[in-house]
Amino acid sequence: MKRIVSIILIACATAAAVAGATLCAPSQAGASIRLTKTERQVVACVNQKRVRHGLPRVRVQADLMRAARAHSREMADRCFFAHASAAGQTYVERVIAFGYERTGWARWSVGENIYSGRAGTLLATAQVAVLRWMGSSVHRRVLLRKGSRDVGIGVHVGGGKRYFTLDLGRRAH
């Protein structure tokens, strides 16, 4: 298992380094959103898995980034782990509240994966988060959804854990 994780870490780190410069995506207003190193690694690993399965790469989308970051921060600050917020807001309601609107689109969909691992350990790396998602049929289905084109990732540390929120979506006319 350690050998497999090491190989995955190297492959994803290489992919993140190559893709790093292209992951600052424009938001609606033309501004850009900067990804942390860990966020870039998650996106690179997700895209690596998608390409390996014959799917298009997802692109970073500012509204989904803000929604994912807010959720990871809330889980870390309030020490809980769930798709719904502490106040009961669903992930669908959250991404809409952060601007990933349904209105005006013929096709609209979102999905979410969350993960946490003990901060400072191998279990709290981007590569292991994606590996765990791929190992779960429900999370794998979200990650490999054919229609997904947009991605937001939020990573936050709190309470000795690193929390990951991955929001994937699609809007099409």
N, C-alpha and C positions, 0 to 999 in steps of 0.2 A: 504493500500500500504506500509506504514512504517513497519508494522508487517512482511509482505512478504519479504521486502528488508532485515530486521533484520535477519530473518531465513536464507536467502540466504547468508548473510555476515558471519554468524556463520558456516554454512555448508562449504562454500568455504574456509574460514580461517582454519578450521580444516583439510580439504583436502590438503591445501597448506603446513601446518605444517607437516603432515605425509609424503607428497611427496617431501618436500624441499631438502632433502639430495640427491635425485636422479635426480635433474634437471640440473646438470652440465654435459652437453653433449659433447662428443668429437667432435672436428672439423676434417677436412680432415687431418691435420698434426698431430693429436693426442693431441693437446693442448685442454684445456677446456675453456668454456666461462661461466662466473658467472652471474647468474640472480639476479636482485634486488628483494626485498621482493614483490613489486607490480607485477613484471614480473612473479615470481613464483605463485602468487595468480591467475593471469590471466590463466596461463597454467593449474593450478589445477582446476579452474572453467570450462575451456574448456573441459578438460578430464572428469570431472564429468558429464557434459552435454552429451558428446559423449558416455560414458559408459551407461548412463541412456537410450540412444537411441540404444543400442546394437552395438555400433561402437567401433573399437579399439582406444586406447589412442594414441595421437600424441606425438612424442619425439622432444625435442629441437634440432635444427639443426643450427650450427654456422653460415653458410652463410645466412640463413633466418634471424637469430638474427641480424646480422650486417646490412642487408638491412632494416629491420623493425626499428631498432634503428636510423639509418641514416634518415629515412623518418620522424619519429616522431620529431627528433631534428630539421630537416629542417622546418617542419610545425610550430613548436614552435618558432624558431628563426626568421622566415619570416612572422609569423602571417597569415597563410592561412590554409585551410582545404580541401584537395583533394587527390585522389589516384595518380594523376600525380604529378611529382615534379614541382617546380617553373619554371624549364626550359622545361617542357613538357614531360619528360621521364615517360613512363608508369610503373606500378608496375611490369609487366612482364620483361621489359627491366632492371629495377632496380635489381630484384632478380638475373637475369642472370649476370649483371655487378658485383654483389657481390659474384659470384661463384656458384650459384645454377644452374648449366649448364644443357642444354637440350641434348647436344651432347653425344652420347653413351648410351642413355636410350631408351628402346622400348616404355615406357609410361612415360609421364612427364606432370604435371599440377601444376598450382599455383592459389591461390585465395587470396584476401586481404579484411580485414575489418579494418576500421578506426573509431575512436571515440574521442570526446573531451568533457571535463566537466570542470566547474570552479574549479580551484585548491583550495584545502582545504575544499571542500564540499563533501557530500555523493555522489554527481553525478560524482565525479572524482575518484571513487574507481574501482578497478578491477572487483569487483562483479557486480556493476551497468553497467559497460561497457559490460560485457558478457550478462547480463540481457537485455540490449538494443539491442544487436546483435541478441539475440534469439527472440526478439519481432518484428524483421523486417524479412520478408520472404526472401529477397535477402541475407541479412547477415547470417541468420540462415542456408540457403542452403550452404554457404561457410563453415561455422563452422561445419556442420554435413555432409560434403561430404564424402561418403564412402571410396573413394580412398586415402584421405589425411593420411599421415603418419608422416610428418615433420612439425614443427612449429618454427616460430621466432616471438618474441614479443619485441616491443620497446615502452618505456614509457618515455616521456620527458615533463618538465614543462617550459612554457614560456608565456609571455603576459597574465598572470593570469589564464591560462588554463593548464590542463594536457592532453597531446595528447597520444593516444594509436594507434599503428599500429600492426595488427596481420597478418602475412603471413603464409599461410598453403600450403603445397605442397606434391607432390609425385613423386618419381623417381623409376622406376622398370625396370628390364631387361626382 
